[in-house]
Amino acid sequence: MIIGMIGMAGTDAAGKWLMTSDYSVFQVVAIRGWMIVVILTAWILIKRRTAELRTKRLGAHAFRLVLAFCGPILMFSALATMPLADVTVIIFGSPFLTTALSVPIFKEKVGRHRWAMIIIGFIGVIVVLRPGATLFDPVAILALLAGVAFATVNLTARWLRDTETTICITFYTMVGMAILASLALPFVWQPIPLTDLIIFVIMAVFTLIGYLGMTGAFVMAPVGVVAPFEYTVLIFAVILGFVIWGEVPDSFVWTGAAIIIASGVYLMHREARAHKLEAN
């Protein structure tokens, strides 16, 4: 999950760079998608893992695709005008939603301590959103909706894990996203200079790392265990935002992030303690 978060932070930074260069969000998603498909296809052929792409659950993949497509469209739209760290913290709502929804969907056990931290963590997201404040940015709602989309995408990975491999889930998602975004290219296309093309390649590589890391984590372990590790992306987002754009999060972002991270650390402590007791 931590490796996946490094990939996602790199993806967000590259996406913000391209969005502030006035590319359409659909062009960004389409080009990123096709680059990832090429890289992933080459890797699958070299490793001779084409058998892992066989599936009888195309309907389930299509459902996941719709959710996966909405996530980056909303997120990149928010990144066009909002600081990288702000968007990242708001999307932190997705781990809490993922853990909460795992109860009715997968019948996973979430004790009172987890529920308390889920509530506290989401309060942290609300602090960052600062609804009612004069500084409230309506675009922040796009980031919040992106978090909801990412949460449901994470859950679908658990749903598909019984019959599908990580490679299979990632491949069909990326192909579908590339096709959907490409439908808009005739209306939004603009030429890409070499420097920006390099950024597209970097974003594709980071996205592939992110998706493989996240999908693999949710396939191999219970949602409640791995979801808290999503918080590590804030560290990388703050660093990249400051180094590239000189962005410094304000007091609302720091306060909300502190609340979210504290709840996440407590959850990790509880999980470690529970596993230790089981081992004994």
C-alpha positions, 0 to 999 in steps of 0.5 A: 500500500505504501508503494502504491501511495508513492505511485499515486502521489507522483500521479497527482503531481504530474496530473496537476502539472498537466492540468495547469498547462490547460490540457483537458482532463479527458486528454490527460486520462486518455493518454495516461491510460494508453501509455499504461496499457502499452507498458502493462501489455509489454510486461504481461507478454514478456512474463508470459502471464496472458492466461491471467487476463481470462475472465468470465466477469466482464460485467463486474469489470465494467461496473468497476470501470465506471467508478474508476473512470469517475475518480481521476476525472474528478480529482484532476479537475480539482487539481487544476485550481487547488493545491496538491496537499489540499486535494490529497487530504480531502481524498483521505475520506476514502479510507474511512469510507472503504473501512465503513462500507466493508462491514455491510458489503463484505461482512468484515468485523469493525469494532468500536475502536475502529468506528470511533477512529472512522468518525474522528478521521472524517471530522478531519476531512470536514475541517479541511473542507471548512464548510461555511467558511469564507475560504471554502472552495466549491471545487473541493466538492469534486475532490470529496466525490473523487474520494467516494469513487476511489473508496468504491473502487477499492471495495470492488477489488475485494469483490473481484479477488476470488476469481481475478488476479491483480494483473487482470483487474488492473488491465481491464480497468486501464483499457476501459478508462483509456477507451472512455476518455478517448471518445472525447479526444476529437473535441478536446485534443491539443498538441503536446510538446516533448517536455509535456510528453515526458510528464505524461510518461512519468504519470503513466509509470507512477499510476501503474505503480499506484494501481498495482500496489493498491489493488494488490494490497486490497486483494491480499489483506482485509480492507480495515488493515491496509486502508489506514496506510493510504494516509502516507500519501500526504507526506509525499503530496506535501513534499511534491507540492512545496518543491514544485509549486511552493505550496504550503498547506494552511492551518485548516489543512494541517489541523485536518491532516493531524486529526486524520493521521492520528486516527490512522496511527491509532488504527494501525496500533490496534491492528498490530496489537490484535495480530500480536495477541492472535500470534500468542 
